[in-house]
Amino acid sequence: MTSRDVLLEVSDLKVHFPVDSVWARLRGARPVRAVDGVSFSVERGSALGLVGESGCGKTTTGMAILRLVDHSSGRVVFDGENLSDLDASAMLRFRRRIQVIFQDAYASLNPRMSIGDGLAEPLVIHGLFPGRRQERVRALLDMVGLPSHFVHRYPHELSGGQLQRVTFARALAVEPELIICDEPVSALDVSIQAQIVNLLKDLQREFRLTYVFISHDLSVVRNLCDRVAVMYLGRIAEVASRRQLYEGAVHPYTKALMSAVPIPDPDLEATRERVILQGDLPSPSNPPSGCRFRTRCPVAVDRCGESIPELREVNRGQWAACSRISEFT
């Protein structure tokens, strides 16, 4: 892969939230290590799925890429430019190139603004399409499959699926290159999820968009993403192509997640082996020593607590962070 093919590169990204309470510090509370050394890259025009349980740090990773939260260390390089080096005026130009779609579509929109005004707002901020903004707004609604008369409606008058389409239109308004999708379909029923995923695929083909798709639902990720990075407690456990992950996951945590994905064949669903994780997700302020997953891992041994395993390539293009990986691959 050449550097020209890579649109986004995240290197050893860390986001640690300090303890603000004096009383908590006196009691020995430690900073929350929400993201603790995450690295991945995304090719231009592709989609990377970032998956894991709630609390694993995937949303914080997305917010750090957007600089909506400050990162403690590491690098986020977009199209060859280190985002940490950008001043306020450069950040405004950057925000046009990277947009975000949040999980709660209603909360993402101003309830006092009509849909038309809400879609025109980013055009005004960035000085785009002067004299043609109403035409652009109607074109955006058409792109996401909504009728033009929705310009006069307000967010409370739309369904969940329609609202999410509006947030897509708003993200597309400034002609971005990368969109961070933070659980955009998790609040929708299955039939609407399929429509939204198909819309995302159509938009990607038409505008050559690049996605970082954050989700806990491996079924949705499978239908959209080219590569998948699996996070656990602030670190990447495994990253691979879609085919490699769904046909031959190697990390014990990934295998556990995959075993929970429903299979449409009832006979296979009834007979397949399930991997049940024991215990709760540890606190990111006090993670286990060594491998973060070892306290819940079905194949953990004593040496797993000695050092943090680094990602290493186990198959071409497939990387995993497990000290025992050579014993069962």
N, C-alpha and C positions, 0 to 999 in steps of 0.2 A: 504494500500500500504506500503510495507516495504521499508526501505532506500536502500536496495539492488536493488529494482525494478526501482528506480529513477536514471536516468543517468545525467540529468541536473536539477538544482534547482536554480531559480532566486528569490532573496528575497529583497524586498523594493529597487529595483534598481533605482538610480537617475543619470541622465546625464544632467548637467546644463552647458551651454556654456557661458563663461563670455563675457561682452561687451568690445571689445578691443579699440574702438575709444574713445579718451578723450572727444571729442565734444559730442558724444552720451551719455557718462556718465554725463557730465555737464547738459545735457538736461533731465536727469532722466531716461535714458534707463536702463532696468533691464536685468539680465541674461536670456538667452533663456532656459526654462525648457522643453527640448526636451523629456526627460523621467523623470517622477516625482513620483516614488513609485510603480514600476511594480513588481509583484510577480507571478510566475507560476512554475510548474514542468513538466518535460517530462519523461515518462517512456521509458526504454530501448526497442528499436525495434518498437516504435510508431511514429506517426507524429502529431505534434501540429501546427495548423494553427494560424497565427498572422495576424489579418485583421483589416481594418479601412481605413478611408479616407486618402488621401495624406496629409502629415504634422502631422499625429497623433503620430509619434515617433516609428513606428514599425521597420523601417530600422535601426535607431539609436540603438534600443534595440539589434538587431542582431549584429551590429558592436561592441557594448559594451560587449556582450558575447564573441566575438572573441578577445577582447582587441585591436581592431583597433581604438577605441576611449576610452579614460579614463572615468570611471564612477566616479561621485562625491561622492556617498555613496552607501551602499547596498552590497549584496554578490552575486557572481556567483559561484556556486559549481558544478564541473563536476566530476562525479564518486567519490564523497566524498571528493574532493580536492578543496579548495578555490583558485580560479585562481589569486586573488590579491596577494597571497603569493609567486607566482612563480617568480624565477629569469630568466635571459635571456636564460640559458641553459635548464632550465625546460620548458620555453615557447616554445622552438624549438620542444621538445618532445610532448608538448601539441598540437601544430599546426598540427602535423601529425594525431592526433586523432579527430580533428575538422576541417572540411573544409567548404568552402563557394562557392556558385554558384551565380554570380551576374546577374542582369537584362540584361545588355549590354554584350552579349557574345563576340562580336568583340573587344570591349575595354578591355576585360579580357585576351586577348591573345596578344602576341608580334607579330606584323605584319611582323617582319623581320625574324622570326623563322618559320621553317616548322612545320606542325602539329606533326610530329614525334619528332622533337627536343623539342617542347613545352611540349609534354607529358613526355618526358624523364627528363626534368629539375627538377621536384620535386623528382624524384628518385635519382638524383645526390645529391641534397641538403640534403636529409635524408639518403644517403648512402644505398639505397635499391636495391636489385636485381643486385649486381655487376656481370658483365659478361653475364647477361641475360636481359639487359634492352630493347634491340630491340624486343626480344620475348615478353616481358611484354607490350610494347607499342602496338604491334599488337593484343595482347590479350585484351587490354583495348578498342581498336577500335571495336573489335568483341562484347564486352560486351554491347556497346551502339548502335550496329547495323550499324556500318560503315565499309566499305571495307578496307582491309589492305593497299591498294595502296595510301590511303589518307595520309600516312606518308610523302609523297613527296610533298603534296600540301601546299599552304599557306592560311591563314585565308580569304583573299579577294576572293579566288576561291570557297568558300563554301557558301551555302545558310544559312539563319538565323537558320532554324531548325537543319541543320548539324553542325553549329557552336556551338549551345547550347549542342548538343550531345558531342562535343569535350570537352566543359567545364565540363560536367558530368564525362567524362573519366579522365580528369585531376584531378578532385576532388577524384575520386576512386583510383587513382594511388598509394597513400600512405596507402591504406586500413584503412580509417577513421571509427569511430564509429558514429559520429554525423555530419550531413551536414546542414548548414544554407542556405536555398534557398531563395534568395531575388528577388522576382518577376521574376522567371526564364522563365515564358511563356507569360508575358504580351505583349511582342513585336511581338508575333507570331500570325498567323491567327488561326481560331478556329480548323480547321482540324489538323494542326500541334500541337496545344496545347494538343489535345486529345492524340496524339502519344507520346508526351513528358511526360504527366502525367502517361500514361500506362507504359512507360519506368521506371519512378521513382518508381512506384509500384512494377514492376518486380525486380528492383535492390534492393529494400527494402526487399522483400521476400528472394532473393538469398543470400544477405550479412547481413541480420538482421540490416539494417541501421536505425538510428533514424533521423528524420527530424524536423527542425523548418522551416515551410513554410510560408514565408511572402508574403501577397497578398492583393489586394483590391477587388479581384474577388471571391465572395462567391460561384459561380458555380464551379470554379476550386477547391477550398478548399473542397467542399463537396465530390468530387470524390477521394480525397487523404487522408485527415486528420481524425484521430481518435477523437481528441479534438480540440476545437476552442476557442481562446482568442480574444475578441473584444476590440480594443484600441480606446480611444478618448482623444485627447489632452494630451498625455503623461501618461495616466492612463488606467487600465483595467476596462472596463464597465461590461463585462460579460465573464465568462468562463464556458464551458459545453462540454459534449460529442457531437459528430456530430448529433446524433439522437435528443437529447434534444434541441439543438440550432435550427435545421431546422424544428422541429415539435412543439416546444413550447418555443421560445425565450421570455424572460420576461422583459429585459431592454428596455426602449423606443427607445434608439439609435439602439440597435440590431434589433428591430422590423422595424425601418425605413430602415435599410440596407437590411433586408430580403424582404421588400416590393418592392425593386427595382430590385430584381433578376427575370429575365424573366421566365415565365412558358410556357412550350411547348404546352399546351392546349389553343387554341385561345379563347374559351368560358370563361374559368376560368380567363385568362389574362385580358379579357375585363370587367369582373364583380368584380374582387377582389378589396379590399380597399387599396389604396396607402397612405403611410405616407410621406408627403412632408416636408422636413426640411427647415425652414426659416432662412435666413441670412447666413453669411459666417463663416468658422471656426475661432474662436478667436485666437489672437496671443499667442503663447506659452510663450512669455516674459511677458505677462500681462493677465493671464487666469482669468476667472470669479471667484468670491468668492464662497465658498461652492461647490456644484456640478458643474463640468466643463461643463456639457451638458445643464445646466438649461436655458441658453440664447436662445437655439434652441429647447428645449423640449416642446412637445405639452401638457404635463400634469404637468408642473412645477408649484409650488406654492411658496409663500413667504419663507417658512422655508427651501426650497432647497438651499438658499443662505447662510444659517447659518453655516454649517459645511460640510467638505468633507466626503461623504458617503464611508464607508469601504465595501469591498467585504464580503458578508455573504451568507451562503448556504441557498438557497430557496427550492431546491429539492436535493435529494441525488446526489452528484457530480456536481451540477449546482449552480454556484455562481454569484451574481450580486451586483453591487454597486449603489443602489438607495434607498433614504429615504422613498419613497412611494411604494416600491415593495409589501409590505404586503396588500396594498389596492386593488391591481388588480392581485393577484395570488391566 
